[in-house]
Amino acid sequence: MKNRVLIDFVATGKMFFRNKGGVFWTLAFPVFLIFIFGAIFANSGAPSNYTIYVQDNTATLEGQNSTGYQQVILPLQSTGVVSVVNVSTHQDLDQYIKNNSLSNVLVIPANFSLAPIPGTTGQVLLRVDPTSGSARVVQSLVSSLADATNLHIANGTQIMSVGSGQINQKGLSYIDFFLPGIMGMTIMTTCTLYMQGLQSRFRSTGIFRKLATTPFTRMEWLLSHVLWYTVVCFMSIAAIMIVGMLAFNVHMTLTIEAVALIVVGAAMFTGLGMLLSRFAKDEETANAAASAVTFPMMFLSGSFFPLEQMPSYLQEVSKVLPLTYLNNGLRDTMVYANSSSAIGNLAVISVIALAFILLGAYISKWKEE
């Protein structure tokens, strides 16, 4: 048995490396994702700068000494996170918003004043596009300015304040969360898609019927491929970690628990690929079935963003997806150093992996292929 598994393992490896395109995309695709998302989110912890458009109707002439500038614009700029763009009072505001696709505009009325003078008002109008991702932040900034101004005018004293600090001590950023998700996704796509493709091809070309005449068993064949896809997964993960650490200073460690999760994850998704191909009549159908299963799982298992950001019913769906437990386990051990939680996730995917492999081996009948 040992020699047969080893021979098939070596043969599968040679077939893999002969396909230069397959080797390139297996290693390059996750690296491309890291560069794209890393460039976008690597500085997610750094202070952001928001642009607020302001039409200051207290300015009789275009200048910086108006009441609105002194009492609203200048305090906003002093926060250090706001860039103010002045909108001329001669502009038709609605037309200006339409022409420039603004997501916010702050209107300071002509009779604006913080002094209790009859005929004046202390109210400004903030118009925002609620579909804009920055709308809530801009509203919060302007509301905070109003609260601080009211407190100052009332000669009030700030009693309660909120400090900020990090739960972790490593100074983690979004890219630290992101990389284990990419590793989990890579394990899933590599093992599931390759296995269903290989099994469909072997079935259509009659290779399984020939294998059925040899002493090589289905379980031995499956074992040799699980071992090979595990090797491929480790190659991809090595590329991911090297790029993450060198390009984005990612903080993560390849622990024993992580190695176990990768090995069991590879077995689990190899078994899944075997199951999917068994229920498809041809290679094209098998490809479509594998994509239909793996593609939604990428987004519903926390590979790209935290599960807490999804609606509650989708969070319930994520609990039945095996990739969720692989992603969580990898993050627990590689980023948060939480071994006990990682082992819990490892136990879950171990049970799923055993079920997939046993069921896949049982329902695959080589003589009938």
TACOR-V529151 format. One record per run of one state. SS is the DSSP state (alpha for helix, beta for strand, coil for the rest). FROM is the first residue (numbers start at 1). TO is the last residue. If there is no record, write none. Layout:
BEGIN
ss:SS from:FROM to:TO
ss:SS from:FROM to:TO
END
This chain:
BEGIN
ss:coil from:1 to:1
ss:alpha from:2 to:18
ss:coil from:19 to:19
ss:alpha from:20 to:41
ss:coil from:42 to:49
ss:beta from:50 to:56
ss:coil from:57 to:66
ss:alpha from:67 to:77
ss:coil from:78 to:81
ss:beta from:82 to:86
ss:coil from:87 to:92
ss:alpha from:93 to:100
ss:coil from:101 to:103
ss:beta from:104 to:108
ss:coil from:109 to:111
ss:beta from:112 to:112
ss:coil from:113 to:120
ss:beta from:121 to:121
ss:coil from:122 to:123
ss:beta from:124 to:128
ss:coil from:129 to:134
ss:alpha from:135 to:153
ss:coil from:154 to:173
ss:alpha from:174 to:204
ss:coil from:205 to:206
ss:alpha from:207 to:211
ss:coil from:212 to:217
ss:alpha from:218 to:248
ss:coil from:249 to:255
ss:alpha from:256 to:278
ss:coil from:279 to:282
ss:alpha from:283 to:300
ss:coil from:301 to:306
ss:alpha from:307 to:309
ss:coil from:310 to:311
ss:alpha from:312 to:318
ss:coil from:319 to:321
ss:alpha from:322 to:334
ss:coil from:335 to:338
ss:alpha from:339 to:363
ss:coil from:364 to:365
ss:alpha from:366 to:368
ss:coil from:369 to:369
END
